[in-house]
Amino acid sequence: MSAPFVVTLLGDRNEYVRSRAIRAISSAVETDRATLAFRQKVFDPLARLAFRLATSGADDAPRCLLALDKEAAIRVLCHPQRMRGDQENLHNVLRALREADVTIAEDTLLRIISVVENETSRSAHRSHGEALMMLAASGAAAADVTIRSAIEHPEQRVREYAAKALLLAQGLENPVDKVWDKYRDEGWQNLSIAQRHVLAVRILTDEVKNGGFLQYFVNSSGDNWPDAEKGLVAIGANNDLQIFREALARFSAGEPSVDRRLRHKQTAEIAKQSDRPFEALEKQFFKDSDAREVLLMKYITKHAEYFGKNVE
């Protein structure tokens, strides 16, 4: 694909066409087919899209620009006139810079946060969150106070970003993945109590979101429902706990068996009564009034010794 043709596509009025051009550039760079001349010709037209909010792939423009020419992209993306809280698509720019290990000055990040923290748009919430993540990654002096303040933000999306930023600031990036690895290697019984709490709640959440409570209890995930119950207590998810206990009470014995074979018989009896026996409870669970992800991450920070680089 020639550079002039790609430039034409980048300037097209159709958002989908522009997104395909960005993907073509990314593919050329990833497969080492982008010559120096090609990179130079498409750079400026691509840069003009970096701060344009889109829904069909043009969100990847900042990431693509950094792959094309990182040093030149940093100069464009981090220009003081652009690095402002009111900039369109700022959240994707910040995310791309963070993923490329680019550091933004603390005062710039704090200025962005001061602009977006009281805004109500989804884009502003995401910009707020990405700025918090960059603040955490930078190790800035103001990081801890600013992030902990954001954990109390009225918008759940911002609170979730803040909780992730707090983990990142403590060197606990992707802590649940590490526990998953330990579980696969060593088994459930070799997890610490804190690790069981977190993993059991995460499994419960994922299973219910994917196929409802019936799927959770039918699958092997239901073997560890007592730890899920204890985990909800431990993280303080009181509403989720009530919902879960109502689901447990649907079983004829007052609770499901931890033996999967016996639990299959129990769930079969429940399923005979209705195609969606837990539907009302699932609707309540999906509302996530406890913001369980935030609670999980707060719990992890309190038990950081079990979720660090060397999980034990």
VOGU-3710 file (C-alpha; in Angstrom, 3 decimals, decimal comma):
1> msapfvvtll> 0,000/0,000/0,000  1,580/3,279/-1,135  2,075/6,232/1,166  -0,005/8,677/-0,962  -2,932/6,227/-0,950  -2,728/5,814/2,843  -2,556/9,590/3,295  -5,722/9,917/1,210  -7,463/7,331/3,374  -6,382/9,105/6,578
11> gdrneyvrsr> -8,085/12,259/5,303  -11,296/10,528/4,313  -14,524/11,830/5,841  -15,633/8,305/6,719  -14,456/7,236/10,162  -14,305/3,559/9,202  -12,036/4,305/6,231  -9,674/6,286/8,455  -9,575/3,458/10,994  -8,647/0,946/8,265
21> airaissave> -5,802/3,222/7,192  -4,501/3,357/10,773  -4,608/-0,426/10,991  -2,752/-0,678/7,678  0,016/1,571/9,027  0,227/-0,454/12,241  0,475/-3,675/10,249  3,232/-2,240/8,047  5,237/-1,172/11,107  4,724/-4,471/12,952
31> tdratlafrq> 5,825/-6,535/9,940  8,794/-4,247/9,216  7,390/-3,195/5,836  7,228/0,524/6,626  10,134/2,284/4,924  11,573/5,531/6,248  9,967/7,430/3,382  6,585/5,832/4,116  6,859/6,710/7,826  7,721/10,321/7,073
41> kvfdplarla> 4,848/10,816/4,607  2,113/9,371/6,793  3,302/10,853/10,101  1,704/14,317/9,914  -1,677/13,147/8,553  -1,776/10,506/11,296  -0,781/13,055/13,951  -3,816/15,153/12,998  -6,027/12,236/14,069  -4,338/11,604/17,416
51> frlatsgadd> -6,587/14,002/19,338  -9,782/13,150/17,498  -12,236/10,979/19,391  -13,600/8,118/17,286  -15,445/4,855/17,741  -14,140/2,691/14,904  -10,437/2,227/15,481  -9,117/5,780/15,161  -8,714/5,629/18,931  -5,533/3,721/18,064
61> aprcllaldk> -3,995/6,731/16,300  -1,790/7,784/19,274  -0,460/4,241/19,715  0,195/3,940/15,982  1,953/7,316/15,920  4,310/6,207/18,706  5,118/3,017/16,816  5,810/5,006/13,667  8,341/7,405/15,226  8,430/7,431/19,021
71> eaairvlchp> 10,558/10,531/19,553  8,621/12,638/17,070  5,321/11,311/18,427  6,254/12,292/21,991  6,952/15,840/20,853  3,533/16,023/19,209  1,485/14,232/21,853  3,133/15,921/24,840  3,108/19,444/23,470  1,833/21,830/26,202
81> qrmrgdqenl> -0,973/23,078/23,960  -2,196/19,512/23,566  -1,606/18,073/27,014  -4,720/19,657/28,494  -7,728/18,235/30,268  -10,186/19,594/27,706  -8,543/17,835/24,767  -10,638/15,360/22,820  -9,333/11,789/22,917  -6,899/12,667/25,709
91> hnvlralrea> -7,563/9,367/27,513  -6,326/7,357/24,531  -3,278/9,592/24,182  -2,396/9,129/27,856  -2,929/5,376/27,650  -0,698/5,096/24,582  2,030/7,155/26,265  1,813/5,045/29,422  2,045/1,811/27,441  5,114/3,221/25,680
101> dvtiaedtll> 6,716/4,000/29,079  6,651/7,740/28,450  6,732/9,905/31,586  4,570/13,016/31,896  5,510/15,771/34,340  3,692/15,616/37,672  2,376/19,182/37,413  0,942/18,442/33,959  -0,908/15,382/35,227  -2,231/17,247/38,269
111> riisvvenet> -3,411/20,074/36,035  -5,267/17,603/33,826  -6,888/15,987/36,859  -7,993/19,370/38,200  -9,812/20,017/34,916  -11,527/16,626/34,478  -12,265/15,531/38,048  -15,608/17,345/38,204  -16,666/16,628/34,617  -19,426/14,105/33,972
121> srsahrshge> -18,663/12,749/30,500  -17,333/9,235/29,982  -14,340/10,674/28,127  -13,463/12,927/31,088  -13,734/10,011/33,511  -11,358/7,963/31,374  -8,925/10,889/31,072  -9,045/11,265/34,850  -8,310/7,574/35,248  -5,466/7,459/32,755
131> almmlaasga> -3,868/10,508/34,368  -4,025/8,692/37,719  -2,382/5,627/36,172  0,416/7,754/34,709  0,854/9,519/38,043  1,222/6,137/39,746  3,685/4,859/37,140  5,823/7,988/37,490  6,332/7,568/41,227  5,436/11,234/41,683
141> aaadvtirsa> 5,365/12,636/45,201  1,700/13,609/44,914  0,641/10,221/43,586  -0,501/8,539/46,787  -2,617/11,410/48,137  -4,188/12,154/44,752  -4,964/8,514/43,994  -6,440/7,807/47,430  -8,632/10,879/47,074  -9,890/9,618/43,705
151> iehpeqrvre> -10,873/6,270/45,245  -13,727/8,200/46,879  -14,832/9,800/43,601  -18,613/9,583/42,985  -18,116/7,965/39,566  -17,414/4,223/39,749  -15,245/4,206/36,618  -12,903/6,751/38,210  -12,827/4,763/41,470  -11,834/1,642/39,536
161> yaakalllaq> -9,023/3,496/37,770  -7,864/4,908/41,105  -7,791/1,465/42,691  -5,755/0,124/39,764  -3,425/3,122/40,060  -2,944/2,413/43,766  -1,945/-1,164/42,931  0,441/0,093/40,250  2,015/2,588/42,661  2,678/-0,294/45,071
171> glenpvdkvw> 4,198/-2,468/42,360  1,159/-4,752/42,231  0,338/-4,698/38,533  -1,921/-7,591/37,445  -1,876/-9,209/40,916  -4,796/-11,556/40,261  -3,025/-13,062/37,244  -0,131/-14,075/39,490  -2,514/-15,796/41,885  -4,165/-17,592/38,972
181> dkyrdegwqn> -0,744/-18,942/37,986  -0,081/-20,144/41,515  -3,498/-21,817/41,636  -2,840/-23,671/38,376  0,637/-24,759/39,524  -0,026/-25,607/43,172  -3,775/-26,041/43,627  -6,422/-24,216/45,633  -5,351/-25,481/49,056  -1,892/-23,969/48,659
191> lsiaqrhvla> -3,258/-20,449/48,222  -3,185/-18,128/51,209  -6,511/-17,113/52,751  -6,255/-13,655/51,175  -5,494/-15,168/47,776  -8,487/-17,504/48,056  -10,757/-14,618/48,973  -9,719/-12,570/45,947  -9,672/-15,400/43,424  -12,967/-16,877/44,628
201> vriltdevkn> -14,738/-13,523/44,285  -13,189/-12,924/40,865  -14,260/-16,387/39,662  -17,769/-15,849/41,027  -18,013/-12,514/39,238  -16,732/-13,846/35,917  -18,906/-16,954/35,967  -22,098/-15,100/36,854  -21,458/-12,429/34,237  -20,817/-15,114/31,635
211> ggflqyfvns> -23,619/-17,562/32,345  -25,389/-16,693/35,572  -25,448/-18,376/38,960  -26,540/-21,676/37,442  -23,328/-21,837/35,409  -21,289/-20,944/38,470  -22,742/-23,780/40,520  -22,616/-26,340/37,688  -18,964/-25,672/36,907  -15,999/-26,621/39,087
221> sgdnwpdaek> -15,935/-22,995/40,232  -18,809/-23,858/42,557  -16,560/-26,229/44,511  -15,096/-23,203/46,242  -18,300/-21,295/46,973  -17,529/-21,143/50,736  -14,395/-19,143/49,925  -16,416/-16,867/47,646  -18,823/-16,195/50,520  -15,943/-15,519/52,902
231> glvaigannd> -14,290/-13,355/50,261  -17,354/-11,143/49,894  -17,373/-10,717/53,675  -13,653/-9,945/53,743  -13,759/-7,248/51,048  -16,927/-5,682/52,459  -19,266/-6,383/49,529  -22,353/-6,467/51,717  -24,971/-6,213/48,985  -23,292/-8,907/46,887
241> lqifrealar> -23,078/-11,073/49,993  -26,820/-10,828/50,541  -27,503/-11,700/46,889  -25,110/-14,648/47,009  -26,615/-16,001/50,213  -30,085/-15,835/48,657  -28,734/-17,898/45,752  -27,238/-20,428/48,173  -30,559/-20,702/49,995  -32,282/-21,871/46,792
251> fsagepsvdr> -30,690/-25,292/47,265  -32,849/-27,887/48,999  -30,235/-28,529/51,683  -30,007/-24,796/52,388  -26,693/-24,614/50,585  -24,991/-26,334/47,621  -22,639/-29,268/48,046  -18,927/-28,648/47,506  -18,893/-31,993/45,681  -19,509/-31,214/42,034
261> rlrhkqtaei> -21,313/-34,507/41,295  -23,797/-33,964/44,108  -24,149/-30,297/43,212  -25,114/-31,265/39,652  -28,093/-33,173/41,041  -29,030/-30,203/43,202  -28,839/-27,720/40,330  -30,830/-30,094/38,103  -33,656/-29,985/40,649  -33,536/-26,202/40,726
271> akqsdrpfea> -33,480/-25,989/36,927  -36,652/-28,100/36,730  -38,526/-25,327/38,501  -37,550/-22,595/36,022  -35,349/-21,965/32,984  -33,822/-18,939/34,757  -34,177/-19,689/38,473  -31,646/-17,031/39,507  -32,621/-14,309/37,034  -33,850/-11,771/39,578
281> lekqffkdsd> -30,734/-12,217/41,706  -28,479/-11,932/38,660  -30,051/-8,602/37,707  -29,240/-7,297/41,181  -25,704/-8,695/40,974  -25,079/-7,036/37,596  -25,966/-3,630/39,042  -22,760/-3,946/41,101  -23,917/-1,508/43,763  -20,912/-2,438/45,925
291> arevllmkyi> -18,375/-1,621/43,164  -16,797/-4,982/43,929  -13,773/-4,414/41,682  -12,784/-1,391/43,757  -13,299/-3,369/46,962  -11,192/-6,228/45,600  -8,310/-3,923/44,731  -8,486/-2,174/48,099  -8,334/-5,579/49,765  -5,308/-6,538/47,671
301> tkhaeyfgkn> -3,435/-3,394/48,745  -4,085/-4,285/52,393  -2,620/-7,747/51,817  0,101/-6,742/49,368  2,544/-9,358/50,648  0,444/-12,069/48,978  0,108/-10,344/45,616  3,560/-8,975/44,802  6,082/-10,010/42,180  7,021/-13,170/44,027
311> ve> 3,648/-14,573/45,009  3,912/-17,073/47,836
//
